[in-house]
Amino acid sequence: MEYKPIGIIHTPFSQIEEMPIQPAGASGVTGAVEVFKEFRDGLKDLGGFSHIILLYHFHQSQGFALHVVPFMDSEPRGLFATRAPKRPNPIGLSVVRLLRIEESTVYVENVDIVDGTPLLDIKPYVPEFDGQTNVRTGWLEHVRKAVSERKSDSRFR
């Protein structure tokens, strides 16, 4: 299995520490997604969407553990019940607001990604496809509203 980046994500976050941990905590933070020229034509028709899903490689994370203490908790949790960046396949995803597209640059808002992150894919966010009802959020049920106040630290470096 081999993946090739299709671009680079540019944000104001040069360090992992003190970044928002989810787009919900990055309200108003803007960034630019530089799509490599050979993939530029794939941006056709994307401008009609208000939100997009960015899939990317956690390039500053190495290794993983099957139990982690996530940013939103103080107890160890199973890795797959968290969004911790240190994973067997270090792939991240963020749903961000699409502001505009200029040539091969996609401008976004509510971005929670470190600068220079390799972009793997872009997908349109479609509420009828992606929005779910009757959702349970497991151990996050009691702390999820605090996401806007939490920042990352060095625990997953």
LONU-655491 format. One record per residue: residue in three letters; x, y, z of N, C-alpha, C, O in turn. Coordinates in steps of 0.2 Angstrom, whole numbers, plus 5000, padded with zeros to 4 digits. Atoms other than C-alpha are relative to their C-alpha. Example, Ala and Ser with C-alpha at 12.3 -4.5 7.8 and 13.67 -1.06 7.14 Angstrom:
<sites>
ALA500449945000506249785039500450065000500950055003SER499649944999506849955036499650055003499950115004
</sites>
This chain:
<sites>
MET500449945000500050005000500550065000500950075004GLU499649945001500750174995499650064999499150054994TYR500449945001500050344996500550064998501150065000LYS499649945003500650504987499750065002499150075000PRO500449944999500250674994499850044994500150044989ILE500249965006499250784983500150075001499950114997GLY499849934998499750944992500250015007500449965010ILE499849984993500251035008499550055003499350095000ILE500449964996499251115021500450055004500950045007HIS499649944997499851285027499550035005498950055004THR500449974994499151355044500550045004501150045003PRO499649964995499751475058500449965005500749995009PHE499750044994500351325069500649974998500649924994SER499450025002502151295067500249945005500749905003GLN499850054995502251185083499349965002498849985001ILE500650044998501051035088499750035007499150035008GLU500349974993500951115106499650064999499850104995GLU500549945000499551235109499650014994499350064994MET500450005006498651195093499349985003499249955008PRO500650024998496751175094500049924998500449904994ILE500050075001496350985095499549974995499549924993GLN500550025005494850985083499850064997499950125000PRO500349945003494051105071499650045004499550105003ALA500549974995492751145084500450055004500150105007GLY499649964996494151225094500450054996500850094999ALA499649965004494951315079499550054997499750084991SER500549955003493451435076500450064997500750105001GLY499749945003494051575064500749994998501050044995VAL499350015002495751505061500049984993499749934991THR500050015007496151515043500749964998501249975001GLY499450035003497351415032499949994992499450014990ALA500050015007497851375014500249934998500749915001VAL499850075002497851205006500350014993499950024988GLU499650005006499151204992499949934996500249884998VAL500150065004498551074979500650004995500650044991PHE499550005005500051014968499750014993499149984992LYS500249985007499851074950499749944996499249944993GLU500350065004499550894943499349985003499049934999PHE500650024997498050874954499550065000498950055002ARG500449945000497351054951499349994997498850014999ASP500750015003495950994939499549975004498949975002GLY500450034996495250894952499650045005499150025008LEU500449954996494651054961499450024997499050065000LYS500649985003493351074948499449995004499349935006ASP500650004997491651104955500049995008499549995011LEU500050004993492251094973499850075004499550075009GLY500149934997491951284976499250005002499050055005GLY500750004998490051244977499849985007499349985009PHE500150034993490251164994500250055005500750085005SER499849964995490351255010500549975005500950015008HIS499550044995491351125020500349944996500049914991ILE499650065003492650995015500349965005500449995011ILE499750044995493450855023500749994997500949974991LEU499350015001495350855023500349945003500249935009LEU499750064997496250685025500850024999501050044994TYR499349985000498150705029500449955004500149915008HIS499550044996499650625036500350035006500650095005PHE499749974994500150655054500849994999501149945002HIS499350005002501950685048500550015006501149995006GLN499549994994502650735065499849955006500149955011SER500150054996501950585074500449934998500349914992GLN499750065001502950425076499849955005499749965011GLY500250054996502450255083499350015003499050055001PHE500750004997500850215093500049965006500449925007ALA500250054995500150135108499349995000498950034998LEU500750025001498550045109499650035006498950035006HIS500449974994498050135126500450075000501050075001VAL499849935000498250325126499650045005499050035007VAL500449964996497750465138499950064995500350104993PRO500249955005496850585126500050075003500050085009PHE500049934998496850775126499450025004499450065009MET500649984997495050775132499949965007499349965010ASP500150044994495350655147500649995004501250015001SER499450014996496550605161500149925001500549905004GLU500050074999496150415160500349974993500149994988PRO499950035006496950295147499449974997499049945000ARG500550035004495850245133500249964994500849974993GLY499850045006495850125119500250054994499850094993LEU499849965005496750205104499450024995499350074993PHE500549995005495350175092499350035003498950054999ALA500549964997494150265104500250075001499850115005THR499749935000495150425102500250024993500149994988ARG499749985006495750535089500750025001501050074997ALA499349994999497550535095500449994993500249954989PRO499750015006498750565081500549954999500749934993LYS499550065001499950425085499649944999499349915004ARG500450055002499150285076500449954995500949974993PRO499750055005499650125066500150034993500650024990ASN500049965007499250225050499850075002499250095003PRO500149934998499450405055499650054995499950094992ILE500449965005498050475045499550045004499250025009GLY500449964997497050625051499450034996499550024989LEU500549975003495450705046499750065003499750065009SER500349944997494650875048499550034995499650034989VAL500549975004493050955042500150075001500050105007VAL499949935000493351135038499650044995499350014991ARG500449965005492451275030500450024994501050054995LEU499749985006492851315012499950074999499350094998LEU500149925001493151505010500050014992499550054990ARG499949995007493751504992500549964997500949935000ILE499450045004494851424978500350054995499950084991GLU499649965004496151524969500549964996501049945000GLU499550045004497051424955500049935004499549895004SER499950074997497751274965500050015008500349965011THR500049984993497551354982499350005003498950045000VAL500650014997496051304993500050045007500450025011TYR500049964994495751435007499449975005498949975003VAL500450034995494951365023500050035006500450075008GLU500149974993494351415040499849945005499649895003ASN500150054994494251315057500549954999500349895000VAL499550055002495851225053500449995006500650035010ASP499750024994496651125067500749964998500849915002ILE499550055003498151055057500750045001500750105000VAL499449975000500051095059500350024993500149984989ASP499849975006500851195046500549954996500949925000GLY499550055004501751085032499749935000500149894997THR500250075000500650935034499849984993499550014989PRO500150035006500550825019499249984999498949955003LEU500750015001498750825011500049934996500349924991LEU500150075003498150645006499450014995499449984990ASP500650005004496450684999499550065003499650085008ILE500649954998494950814999499449974998499349944992LYS500750025002493150764999499550055002499650085007PRO500649964998491550865000499749985006499549925006TYR500450024994490650865016499250014998499050074996VAL500850005002488750825013499649985006499749925008PRO500450024994487650825028499649944999499549905004GLU500450065001486450695020500449945000500249885002PHE499650055000487950585018500449995007500549935009ASP499550004995489050625033499650025007499949995012GLY500349984993487850695047499649945002499249914998GLN500350064997487150555058499550035006499650085008THR500549994995485650555070500149945005500449895004ASN499950054994485550465087500749985001500849925002VAL499350014999487350485090500249995007499950035011ARG499750014994488250415105500750025000501150014995THR499349985000489950485110500449975005501050005007GLY499650044996490550355122500350055006499950085009TRP499749974995491750425135500150075000500250115004LEU500049935001491750595127499350045002499350105002GLU500649974998489950625132500050065005499650115004HIS500049954995490350725147500550064999500550115003VAL499549955001491850825141500050034993500450084992ARG499949985007491550855122499950074999500150104995LYS500249935000490851035125500650045001500750105000ALA499449964998492551085132500650004994501150024995VAL499550015006493451045115500350074998500950084996SER499849935002493551235111500550035005500950075003GLU499549974995494551265127500749965000501249985003ARG499450044999495851125125500550014994500350024989LYS499549995005497451135116500549945000500549905005SER499550065000498751005111500650015004500850075005ASP499350004997500350965120500449964997500349934991SER499550045003501850865117499949925001500349884999ARG500150074998501050695123500049954994500249894994PHE500150045006500850635105500650014995500549994989ARG499549995005502450695097500449944998500949954994
</sites>
